Amino acid sequence: MTVQPAESLSGLDLREEIDRLRKERKVVILAHYYQKPEIQDLADFVGDSLELSRKAAETDAAVIAFCGVKFMADTAKILSPEKIVVLPDLEAGCSLEDSCPPQKFRAFREAHPDHIALTYINCSTEVKALSDVIVTSSSAETILEQIPEEQKIIFGPDRHLGAYLNRKFGRDMLLWPGVCIVHEAFSETEMLKLKAQHPDAPIAAHPECPAHIIDHADYVGSTSGILQFAKTMEGDTLIVATEPHIIHQMEKAVPHKTFIGAPGADGNCACNICPYMALNTLEKLYLALRDLEPRIEIEEDLRLAAKKSLDRMLEMAAGTIGKGDLGRA
């Protein structure tokens, strides 16, 4: 595909063109909470990755434009194989997905045949297909509680989320050593300085954060959970230890409150902004809708294998699967 240079789009009203193409091509535009505000504001749905894919599957749209990262667009295709799924920038990856190559994960599983694989959704389609149950940051606790304590578990690819679950539930899951580069970047020292400046402000942290950040948090939960906490907390100031673009939704929901992003190593760096999410722009979204490229394609046998672990998650999150029903992938 020949991509039109960005400078040749300078005469276009991109918002107007995106709206025109979304109607003409019957597109649903999804934006993850970590996208830039200008993309969030034009999306049909803004949310966490799985929530967005499920909403898109329920629409009659012919095309899903997923403004997020590749594993999210892949999940949308797994759940909506009949729809065209485009990602504005195919290079929008994920450090967690990159940390867990399918061939190495397969070997790891084979080296621990008595373990089931409870796998965080931030992974490739191939790793999903090698897993028994997928979890999200909002469903992981509910699902883990249903797995017998004697059952040995591999948890990957996020070791911080796995360690948090181990501590909270007294489990001993075997952890894959992956991390999210955004949540790894928060500085405990700088956050404590910030807390000293705002002693009455609670801290809300994503469970992808290291333990030394989570240990100071008043609330730990998924991005949507943190947003809900921001809406319902009693105070008027919140320190937010996750990717700071979620603050846009907080400010829209409760404009009378103040939200402060947890700082990185020097207190001022933009290292807590996801560089992969930032690859998506209005220009690239316009081109994706115009050309219906880059397009997500998944071989059907692989899609069905990956969908099996996602279906197990949805069943367990809804409490419709028994402890004795959890078999190996």
C-alpha positions in Angstrom: 0.0 0.0 0.0 1.3 3.5 -0.9 0.7 5.8 2.1 -0.1 9.4 1.2 2.4 11.7 2.9 1.0 13.5 5.9 1.8 16.9 4.4 -0.5 16.3 1.5 -3.4 16.0 3.9 -2.9 19.5 5.2 -5.8 21.0 3.3 -8.3 18.5 4.6 -10.6 18.9 7.5 -9.7 15.6 9.0 -12.7 15.5 11.5 -15.1 16.2 8.6 -13.5 13.5 6.4 -13.4 10.9 9.1 -17.1 11.5 9.8 -17.9 11.3 6.1 -16.0 8.0 5.7 -17.4 6.5 8.9 -20.9 7.0 7.5 -20.1 5.9 3.9 -18.2 2.7 5.0 -20.4 1.9 8.1 -17.5 2.2 10.5 -17.5 2.0 14.3 -14.5 3.8 15.8 -13.1 2.5 19.0 -10.6 4.4 21.2 -8.8 3.0 24.2 -8.6 5.3 27.3 -4.9 5.8 26.5 -5.5 7.5 23.2 -5.0 11.2 22.7 -8.0 13.3 23.7 -8.7 14.3 20.0 -9.2 10.6 19.1 -11.2 9.8 22.2 -13.6 12.7 21.4 -14.5 11.4 17.9 -14.8 7.8 18.8 -18.1 6.0 19.0 -16.9 4.1 22.1 -14.1 4.8 24.6 -13.0 2.2 27.0 -10.8 -0.8 28.0 -9.7 -3.2 25.2 -12.1 -6.1 25.7 -15.0 -3.9 26.5 -14.5 -2.1 23.2 -14.3 -5.3 21.2 -17.5 -6.7 22.7 -19.3 -3.4 22.1 -18.2 -3.4 18.4 -19.3 -7.0 18.0 -22.8 -6.0 19.0 -23.1 -3.3 16.3 -24.1 -3.7 12.7 -21.0 -1.9 11.6 -19.1 -3.4 8.6 -15.8 -1.9 9.7 -14.1 -1.6 13.1 -11.4 1.1 13.3 -9.6 0.3 16.5 -7.5 3.2 17.9 -5.4 1.3 20.3 -2.6 -1.3 19.9 -2.4 -4.4 17.8 -3.4 -7.0 20.3 -6.6 -5.0 20.9 -7.4 -4.9 17.2 -6.6 -8.7 17.0 -9.1 -9.3 19.8 -11.8 -7.3 17.9 -11.1 -9.5 14.9 -11.3 -12.7 17.0 -14.8 -11.6 18.2 -16.0 -10.2 14.9 -14.5 -12.3 12.1 -17.1 -11.1 9.6 -16.1 -7.4 10.0 -13.2 -5.6 8.5 -10.8 -4.5 11.3 -8.3 -1.7 10.7 -5.6 -0.3 13.0 -4.3 3.2 12.1 -0.7 2.2 12.7 0.3 -1.5 12.5 3.5 -0.6 14.5 1.3 0.2 17.5 2.5 -2.8 19.6 2.8 -3.6 23.3 5.8 -4.3 25.5 3.9 -7.1 27.2 3.0 -8.8 23.9 6.6 -8.3 22.7 8.0 -9.9 26.0 6.1 -13.2 25.3 7.0 -14.7 21.9 4.6 -17.6 21.2 7.4 -20.2 20.6 9.0 -19.4 24.0 5.6 -19.4 25.7 4.9 -22.8 24.2 8.2 -24.2 25.5 7.5 -22.7 28.9 4.1 -24.5 29.0 5.7 -27.8 27.9 8.3 -27.5 30.7 5.4 -27.2 33.2 2.8 -29.7 32.0 1.0 -29.7 35.4 0.2 -26.0 35.2 -2.7 -24.3 33.4 -2.1 -21.0 31.7 -4.0 -18.0 33.0 -2.9 -15.3 30.6 -3.4 -11.6 30.6 -5.2 -10.2 27.5 -2.2 -8.1 26.6 -0.6 -10.8 24.5 -0.6 -12.0 20.9 -3.3 -14.1 19.3 -0.9 -17.0 19.2 -0.3 -16.8 22.9 -4.1 -16.6 23.5 -4.4 -19.8 21.5 -1.8 -21.5 23.8 -3.6 -20.4 26.9 -6.4 -22.0 29.0 -8.1 -18.8 30.2 -7.6 -15.1 29.3 -8.1 -12.5 32.0 -8.4 -8.8 32.0 -7.3 -6.5 34.9 -11.0 -6.2 35.9 -11.8 -10.0 35.6 -8.6 -11.6 36.9 -9.6 -11.6 40.6 -13.0 -13.1 39.9 -11.5 -15.8 37.7 -8.6 -16.7 40.0 -11.0 -17.2 42.9 -12.7 -20.0 40.9 -9.5 -22.0 40.3 -8.8 -24.5 43.1 -5.8 -23.6 45.3 -4.1 -26.9 44.5 -4.2 -26.2 40.7 -0.7 -25.0 39.6 -0.9 -21.9 37.4 1.3 -20.1 34.9 0.5 -16.4 34.8 1.8 -14.2 32.0 2.9 -12.0 30.5 2.7 -9.3 33.2 4.7 -10.2 36.3 3.5 -7.2 38.3 -0.1 -8.1 37.8 0.6 -11.7 38.6 2.6 -10.8 41.7 -0.2 -8.5 42.9 -2.7 -11.4 42.5 -0.3 -13.8 44.3 0.0 -11.4 47.2 -3.7 -10.7 47.4 -4.9 -14.3 47.2 -2.0 -16.1 48.8 -1.3 -18.0 45.6 2.0 -19.1 44.1 1.5 -18.7 40.4 4.6 -19.2 38.2 5.1 -15.8 36.6 6.3 -14.9 33.1 8.8 -12.0 33.4 7.1 -9.4 31.2 6.3 -5.8 32.2 4.4 -2.8 30.8 7.0 -0.1 30.1 4.5 2.6 31.0 3.6 1.3 34.4 7.2 0.3 35.1 8.2 3.9 34.7 6.5 5.4 37.7 8.9 6.6 40.4 8.1 5.8 44.0 10.3 8.7 45.3 8.7 11.3 43.0 5.2 10.0 43.8 5.9 10.3 47.5 7.0 13.9 46.9 3.8 14.5 45.1 1.8 12.9 47.9 3.5 15.2 50.4 2.3 18.1 48.4 -1.3 16.7 48.4 -1.6 14.7 51.6 -5.3 14.3 51.4 -5.3 13.0 47.8 -5.7 9.3 47.4 -3.6 7.3 44.9 -5.3 5.1 42.3 -3.0 2.6 40.6 -3.3 0.0 37.9 -2.2 -3.5 38.9 0.4 -3.5 36.1 2.4 -1.2 38.4 5.3 -2.6 40.4 4.6 -3.5 44.1 6.5 -0.4 45.4 3.8 1.8 43.6 0.8 -0.4 44.5 1.8 -0.5 48.1 1.0 3.2 48.4 -2.3 3.0 46.5 -5.7 3.6 48.1 -7.4 1.9 45.1 -6.0 -0.7 42.7 -7.9 -1.6 39.6 -8.4 -1.6 35.9 -8.4 1.6 33.9 -12.2 1.6 33.9 -12.2 0.8 37.6 -9.9 3.8 38.2 -12.3 6.0 36.3 -15.2 4.8 38.4 -13.2 5.5 41.6 -12.5 9.0 40.4 -16.2 9.6 39.9 -17.2 8.3 43.3 -14.4 9.2 45.7 -15.2 11.8 48.3 -12.2 14.0 47.9 -11.5 16.6 45.2 -8.0 15.5 44.1 -6.7 12.2 42.9 -3.2 11.0 42.0 -3.4 8.7 39.0 -0.8 5.9 38.5 -1.7 4.7 35.0 -1.3 6.1 31.5 -2.3 9.8 31.9 -4.7 10.0 28.9 -7.4 8.4 31.1 -7.4 11.8 32.9 -9.3 13.3 29.9 -12.3 11.1 30.6 -12.0 11.9 34.3 -12.1 15.6 33.7 -15.1 15.2 31.4 -17.0 13.1 34.0 -16.2 15.2 37.1 -14.8 18.6 35.9 -14.9 20.0 39.5 -12.1 17.5 40.6 -8.4 17.7 40.1 -6.4 14.8 38.6 -2.6 14.5 38.8 -0.7 12.0 36.8 1.9 10.0 38.9 5.4 11.2 37.9 8.2 9.3 36.2 11.8 9.1 37.3 12.7 12.8 37.2 9.3 14.1 38.1 8.8 15.7 34.8 9.4 13.1 32.0 6.7 12.0 29.6 7.8 8.4 30.2 4.3 7.5 31.6 2.8 8.1 28.1 2.5 4.9 26.1 4.7 5.4 23.0 2.7 2.7 21.1 -0.7 4.3 21.7 0.8 7.6 20.6 1.4 6.2 17.1 -2.2 6.6 16.3 -3.1 10.0 14.9 -6.1 11.6 13.2 -4.1 11.5 9.9 -3.5 7.8 10.2 -7.1 7.1 11.2 -8.3 9.0 8.1 -6.0 7.0 5.8 -7.1 3.7 7.5 -10.8 4.6 6.8 -10.0 5.8 3.3 -7.9 2.7 2.3 -9.3 0.1 4.7 -5.6 -0.6 5.6 -3.7 -1.7 7.6 -6.1 -4.5 7.9 -6.1 -7.2 10.6 -6.3 -10.8 9.3 -6.2 -14.0 11.4 -6.2 -17.5 10.1 -9.4 -19.2 11.1 -8.0 -22.2 13.0 -5.8 -19.8 15.0 -8.8 -17.4 15.6 -11.0 -20.3 16.9 -8.2 -21.5 19.2 -7.7 -18.1 20.7 -11.4 -17.5 21.0 -11.7 -20.6 23.2 -9.6 -19.0 25.9 -11.5 -15.8 25.6 -14.9 -17.6 25.9 -13.7 -19.3 29.0 -12.9 -16.0 30.5 -16.3 -14.6 29.7 -18.0 -17.7 31.2 -15.9 -17.6 34.4 -16.4 -13.8 34.8 -20.1 -14.4 34.6 -19.9 -17.3 37.0 -21.2 -19.9 34.5 -18.3 -22.4 34.5 -17.6 -24.8 37.4 -14.3 -25.5 39.0 -14.3 -28.9 37.5 -14.8 -27.6 34.0 -11.4 -26.0 33.6 -9.3 -28.1 31.3 -6.1 -27.6 29.5 -6.1 -25.8 26.2 
